[in-house]
Amino acid sequence: MSRIIIKNALLINEGKSFVSDLSILNGRIEKIDTSIDLPGEEINGEGKWLIPGIIDDQVHFREPGLTHKANIKTESHAAVAGGTTSFMEMPNTKPNALTQELLQDKYDIASACSPANYSFFMGAGNDNIEEVLKTDHTQVCGIKIFMGSSTGNMLVDNRTTLENIFSKSPMLIATHCEDEATVRANTQAYIEKYGQDIPIKYHPIIRNVEACYLSSSMAVDLAKKHNTRLHILHISTAKELELFEKGPIENKRITSEVCVHHLYFNANQYDEMGTKIKCNPAIKSVENQSALLPALLDDRLDIIATDHAPHTQDEKNNPYTNAPSGLPLVQHSLNVMLDFYDRGLISLEKIVEKMCHAPAKCFHVVNRGFIREGYAADLVLIDPNKSFTVNKSNILYKCAWSPLEGKQFNQTVTHTFVNGNLVYENGRFSKGLYGQRMEFNPF
């Protein structure tokens, strides 16, 4: 690789912002200095922001088996266009990634098409503990348990099965927490009242606060009992916040994630947005939404992610009980958080901490998530004065829609580097440049 030098960008990293040059050589950050005078290709970063590549710890790219909705190639391209340079993908594909062979199949697909770095969660089911325990924790981001309904044989809500997994796994366990019995009872009650076409406004009542808290509190109890490394995904309620402690993420055994849609949307928008914002856990009341950002700022919530989960528009247009849950978000997650910055609600440094540094710390990612000399050159340049509006012409998801259509954002990602390669520049992708399998230090 030839050297690349980014000149005079505002570098935002590890709680500080300062104008600096940065050089990239052989896929790594070579030097950070106020003035770098070395031979190489120069990129003018004056007036732009330079941040580490975002690490999204929860996406659903739908491959294999559900590729009419999305695939690893399309969604990873959307990711890098939005500043996400590394993703961790979920096992509820078809077939579910419940064996080492099926898990490896996904790595093989990504290696041949993804411009972003990648890792894939090993799925925990009701009867695959032997396969789970074969997982190499230096090569796989974690174990995923759906303590609420999911695709195929992935619902695990039996206490004995959960005890077995929590007590034996040396790896990080990530959980989707909703109490299945509560959700099923509520669903049946509303079907009896409305039939299959339940008004969408009842979604956060069917998948309610109690369902989330019952499951999350069980996961926390299990983790404390067995000293398990637990990470609870997509927290959506104020009540669940009492389960988490403030403080540096590196000091915690139990951590939490919040998703951009739970920060951005609330239940008052169901009448306008309909099933476009139907997701699990549900987008809830203003009172729950308004509790999340303060908890992010005081570090009860540790990571910002997307839970990117595309479905076709035709699928989403079905009546309530047949309309699938999930939103496509990975292309615009940074823009959503920068919208909060524009409103004075969060600093740039905190956004970088929660989207870049914290995921790297949480999962013990090797040499990523920070702008440091010697680290992988996963970097994003942002033009803070270049606005755009989300519309059909610039949406890169295979499903070709976004719940953010019509929204104007004030900043634009102009350059994305992955392992020192310029994979995205001003709307254009470099062909034949693929990311790497992420590696992890043991817990």
N, C-alpha and C positions, 0 to 999 in steps of 0.2 A: 504493500500500500504506500502511496505517496503521502506526504504530510499535508494535513489541512490545518489552517490557522483561522480561528474565528476572532475577529478584531473588534475591540471596543464595545462589547455587549455588557448589559447589566446582568451580572451573574448572581442568581438567587439560589442559595445553598446553605444548609446547616445554620439557619437563623440569621444569615447575613445577606446583604445586597451591596454589590460594589462593581464598578466598571472594570473590566479586565479583558485581556486576551487569553485564549486557550488554544493549545495545539494538540492535534490528534496524530498518532503514529502507530501503525501496526495494530489497529483496533482498540488502542488504549488512550486514555488521557495522558499526554506526555508532559505537559507543562501548563501551569496557571500563573500568569504574571501580568502586571500592568502594561508591560511592553515586551512582546516576543519578536525578536528579529532573527528569523530562521527561514531557510528556503522552503517553499511550499505553496499550495493553492490557498489564496486568502478569500474568506467570506466576510463581508462587511456586516458586522453586528451592531453598528452604531444605532442607537435609538430602540434596539430590540432587547428582549429579555431572554436569557439563557438559563434553562432549568435542567435538572436530571430527567431522563425519560421516566414517564409514569409507569408504575407496576400495578396492574389491575389484578387483584387476587380473586376475582369471581366473575367469570364469563361463561356463557353457554354458546358455543360456536356450531353446535348441532351436527357435527360430523363424527362418526358415521351415522347413517340411518335416517336422518331428518333433514337431508340436504336440500329439500324443496324450500326450507325456511332460510337456511344459511349454510356456509361451510367455512372451514378454517382459512381458506385463501381469501374469500371476500371479506370476512369479518376482521382478519388480521390486517388487511390493507386499510380498512376503515379505522382500525385502532391507531396505526402509525400516522395516519393523516390527522388524527386528533391529539397526537403527542404521547400515546401509550406505546412504549417500546417493549414491554414484557407483559405476558398475560398468564393466568392460571385458570385452566378450563375444567369444567365440572363433568362428573362421570355419568350423568343421566342421559347419555346418548342411546342409540339403538343399534346393537345391543349395549346394555349398561357395561361400563368398564369395571367388571367385577372379578376379572382374572388378570394375571400378569401379561398374558398374551394379548388380550383385548386392550389393555392399557398401552402396550408397546405399539399396537397398530396405530394409535392416535399420534404417538411421537413420530412414527414413520411418515404419516401424512404431513404433519407440520414441517418436518425437515425438508420436504420437497416443495413447499409453497408459501410458508409464512415469512414475511419480511420482519416480523417481530420475534423476539425471544419467547420461549414457551415452556410451560410445565402443565402437567395434567394430574388432577387428583385421582387417587385410587378410591374406588367406590366400596363402601361397606354395605353389605346386605344382611339378610337374616341368617345366612348359612355359609359365609365365605371367610371366616376368621383366619383359616390357614393361608388363603391367598393374601389377605390383608397383611399378615405378619411377614410375608416374603418381600414386602416392598422395601426398596433401598432408599432410606431417608436422605441420602446425599444426592439422589437423582430425581426424587419425586417430592412435590411441594407438601403433600399431606394426605390424610385420609378424610374423605367426606362422608358424613352421616346425615341422611334426611330424617330428622325426627318430626316429620310431617310429610304429607303425600308427595310422591314423585312418580317418575316413569318406571314401569316394570317392577322388579323385585327390590326396590331401594328404600321402601318405608321401613324404618327400624324404630319402633316405639315400645318394644318389649324390654322391661327393666333388666331381665336376666341377660339378654343378648347385649344390651348396652353396657352392663357391668363387665361382661367378658371383654368387649372391645376396649373400654376405658382402662381396664386394669392391665391389659397386655400390650397395648400399642406404645412403642417408644417415640412415636412421631407426633407431630401436631395433628390434632383432630379438629376439623372444621364442621360446624353443625348448622343445619337449617332447623330452626326451632319453632314449631307450631304444634300444639296438642291436637292429635288427629281425632280423638273422641269428641272433643269440643267442636271442632270444625264440622265433623259429620253430623252431629246432632243439630247444630245451627242450620246447616244446609238443608237437612230434611224438613225442619220446621218451616223454612221459607219456601221450599218446594210445595209443601202442603198448602201454603197460602197463595202462592203465585204461579205454580207450575214451573216449567223449565225457564220461562222468561222472567226471572227475578230482576227487579230494577237494580241497576248497577250500584246505586247509592247504598245498598245494603251489604256490599262486599266487605267493608271494614267492620261491620257488625257480625257477619258470619265468621270471618277470620279475625276475631276480635282481640282486644288487649289481653284478656284472660288466657286465650289460647297461646299467645306468644309467651306470656310470663310463666305459665305452667311448665312449658317445655324448656325455656331458657333456664329457669331456676333448677329444674331437674338436671340439666347438663352441668350447671355450675356445681351442684351438690356432688355429682359423680366425679367431676374433675378434682374437687377438693378432697374427696375421699381417697382417690387413687393417685393424687399429685400428677394428673394428666395435663399435658400442654393443650389447652382448649382455646379455640378461636370461634366465637359465635358470630355468624354472618348476619347481615342486613337487619340491624336493630331498628325497630319502627315505633316503639312506644316509650312514653315517659316512665312508666312503671318499671320496665326492664333496666333502666339506668341505675337503679339502686343496687343492681347485681355487680356493678363494675367500680373499680377504684381509680382515683386520679393518680397521676404519676408517670414517669418514663416507661415506655413500652418495654424496654429491655429488662425492667425489673419485675415484669408480670408473668405469671403462669396462665392467667385467664385474660384474654384480650377480646376486643369487639370491633366490628365493622359497621359503618353506616354507608348507605348507598345514596347516590346523587338524587334519585327520584323521591326518596323519602324526605330529603332535605328540601326539595324544590316544589313538589306538589302536595296538595292536601285534599281531604274528602269533599270540600266545597266545589271541587273542579270535576266531579264525576258527571254532573249534568251536562257540562260542556264537552268533556273529553271521552266519556263513555268507557267502553272496554279498552280503549287505547292505553289507559293507565291502570288496567286491571293487572295486578301482580300479587305474588305471594312472598312474604307477608304483604298484606294490603297497605296501600297508602291510606293513612288514617286522618283523624281530626286535626284541625289547626292546633289544638292544645298539645297533641302528641308531636306534630311537626315542629312546633316552636320550642320544644324541649331539646331537640336533637342538636342544633347548632351550638348552643351553650355547652352541651356535654362534649362536643367535639373540641371546642376551644379550651376546656379545662381538662381534657385528656381522659375523661371517662370513656369516650369513644376514640378508638385508636387509629383507624384506617378509613379512608374514603375509597369506595369501589363503585362498580356499576351494576353487577348482576345482569349484564347485557344478555337479553333473552328474546331473540327475535321470533316472530310468527308472521305468517302472511296476513295481509290486510283482510282477505276473505275469511280466514280463520278467526280473526279478531271481530269480524262483523256478525258472528253467530250470536244467538241468544245466550244469556248469562251462563247457564250451566255447561254450554258447549264452547264458549269462547275461552281460549287458553290464556293463562296468566304469563305475563312477561313483557318487557319493553326493550327495544333496541336503543342503546345509549353510549356505546364505547367511543364513537366518533366525537362526541360532544361533551364528555364528562368534564374535561378541563374548562371548556367554555362555560358550563354551568357554574363551576366554582369561581371562575373569574367574574361572573355576573354577581355573585355574592360579594366579591372584592369591590366591584364597581359601586355597590350599595354601601360600602364601608363596614361590612359585617365580618370580614376575615382578611387577614394580611396575606400578601403573596408568600411570605416566608412560612406561614402556617399551612397554606395550600400545598406547598412543596413538601413540607414535613409529613403531611397526612397522605399524600398521593405517591410519594417517592421514597422518602427515608423510612417511614414507619412500616410499609410492607416489607422492605428489605430487612429491617430489624426483626419484625414479627416472624418471618419465615427463615431467617438466617441465610438470606440470599448471598451468594459469593460474589463480591466485587461489582455490585450494581446498586443503584438507588441513590448514589451520591456523586457530586462532582469532586473527585479526588484524583490526584496524580496516581497513575498505575491502575485505576479502575477502568472497566469497560466503558468505552465512549458511547454510551446511550444518552443522547442529548437532544434537547428540543429548543429551537429558536422561535420566539413569538413576536409578532408585530403588534404592539399595544394600540396602534392607531389605525388598524385596518379592520373595518367592520364587515360583517357578512350576515345574510339572512338564510336560515335553514330552509331549503326547498328541495323539490324532487330532483332538480338538476345537479345538486351537490351532495346528495345523500348517497353513501357508498355501500350501505348494507344490501345484501341480496334481497331482503324483503321490501326494500325501496320506500320505506316510510319511517317517520320519526314522530314521537309525541311532541317534539319541539318545532315542528314545521310552522313557519311564519315568525319565529322568534329571531330578532336581530341580536347578534353578539358583537361586542366592541373590539375583540382581539382575534387574531388569526395565527394559527401555527403555519410558519413558512418553511421550516426545515426540520426534518427528523433524522437523526443519526442512530443507527443500531450497530453496535460493535465497530464503530468508526466508519461505517458505510453510510453515505448519504442516500437513504432509501426513499425519501420523500422531499420534494422541493416545489413549492408554489403550485400545488395541484397535480404534479407529475410524479410518477413512481419510477424508480430505477429497476430494470428487469434483471432477474437472475441473482438478486442479492437476498439471502435468507438469514433469518435469525438463528440463534443457538439454543440448545437445550439448557435451561437454567440449572445451576448446581447450588447445593445447600450445605451449610455446616451443620453438624449434628447438634441436637439439643443436650 
